[in-house]
Structure formats: structure tokens, C-alpha cells
């Protein structure tokens, strides 16, 4: 499948899309619940990114995108492939006038294994900035503790990735079972309801300097994800490098070309190779965390872990 696409040309479905009873349930809940809190409108992205099929015709990619008064972009990518493979990438990005966390659900499932990340990704530093952590995470630490027990830490997580996660992050791996899937759905529901409550309480920032700071923080996050997100390899395999790049930069992490002009190496110069290119390694520091690096109060204890 080779074709040129641009923002004025709709990505037409290449095969009939089936409705799945699995991760589609998560998306349906999130959309229905969001509508109870705000007025959702289709995003302009929906015109160009809706659905397509993989090059081999064995996988379907379904995309939805919306916006709302406090929400710059709510979007989902759901992939259903052969052999029980399913992917959900669901995120909600706030408008720059709000310093809300970014809701993030990244689920990868095969017939035998599930790799899960669920979090309210902090817009600002929660390791060193206690004010921001107290503002958004103090009241929801009990939710994180509940699911940290039910969905244990999934092993190595690089220190570079860790700076984009909060004390309540669920990073886990488990063998496929109906019980675990039910726990995951419950966690998704509770985390999303918590995010919506934070959104309801959020007040619009009027200070231009703070708005600019929020904007840069979100752009930095998008720049990191667009370059280092581990799901990019699967997208390239499914739809080819050109289309995968468009989906990543113009849909999944839309805003990377609008919210700022800094490059990946401007934000993360430690990844610069001698020839000026970006180092493809996930970690430069080389430190990873085998255990959850936050205690039950949400305090970072990673520096004391070996």
C-alpha cells in the first residue's frame, strides 16, 4: 500500500471495519462519560484520520478525535489485528490555558500477553515540584495504590521515560485473562473519572507567561512521544513508514507542529550523535527501575533504589 496523503485528503477505509467488544468498550465509556462533563465536538483531524487497513489487510486501524472547551484534543487509535492482537492508544490533551495532566492509556494485547500503561501524565515535573504534585495527585493517590496492588509493576522502566509519568502510573504486564481485563477496565474507568473531575475543577490561566510555560511543557511531551514512543515500530510494520509518520505527527501527537518550534534535540540534547542525528537508543543515562519508584505517599524514592 503506497499512496501520498496530506491534511486535505481523507484517509479512506480500505476494508470494512468490524466493531470489537474489547477495547472499543473503553473508548465508548470515555466518550459517554466525557459528554456528561463537557460539550464534545469532532476535531478537524477527523476529516483526514478515520480508518484504514494494514498493508497485508489483516489489521484495521480506527481513529477518533474530538475537542471541547478545556480539551485541545481527545483522540483514540484502536487497532485490531490477527492472532488476537489489539492496541489502544487513548489520550486527552488540555488546552494550554490549563495545566491539567495528560490522560494516557496505552494498551498492547496479544493472545497471551498484555503490556499496559495507564496514567495521568504530569504536564510539569512531579519529582521536584511539590506544588504541582499536590495540586493534581494528592487526592487521587489512593486510586493509584489500589491498582498498584492489583496490577503490579511491570519491570524495567527507563529514567528518561519516568519523567513523563506520575506517582499513580500503572505500568504492568500480565497474561491474558478475563479477570485481569476486568481489573484493567475498572482502573481505566476510575482513572478517567478522576481526570474528568480535575478538569471540572480547573480554572483558566490568564497569566501569559504561565500559558506559555504550559504550552512548551505540552510541546516537549509531544516531541518526546513522537520520537521515542515504543509503538512506532508496530505502526511502521502495519502501514509503512510514510503513513506511520503522518499518523504519529499529525494525529497521535498533533500539536507538535503548532505548539512550538523546538526540536527533539533542543529539549533532549543528550541524545545528539556526533553527526548531529538523534540517537535511536531509548535510554542514554542507562538507569532503569525494576520496582515502583514512588512510596505510598506518592514521594519519589527512585534515587534510593538500586
Secondary structure, 3 states (H helix, E strand, C coil): CCCCCCCCCCCCCCCCCCCCCCHHHHHHHHHHHHHCCCCCEECHHHHCCCEEECCCCCCEEEEEEEEECCEEEEEEEEEECHHHCEEEEEEEEECCCCCCCEEEEEEEECCCEEEEEEEEECCCCCCCCHHHHHHHHHHHHHHHHHHHHHCCCCCCCEHHHHCCCCCCCEEEEEECCHHHHHHHHHHHHHHHHHHHHHHHHCCCCCCHHHHHHHHHHHHHHHHHHHHHCCCHHHHHHHHCHHHHHHHHHHHHCCCCCCCCCCCHHHHCHHHECCCCCECCCCCCCCCECCCCCECCCCCECHHHCC
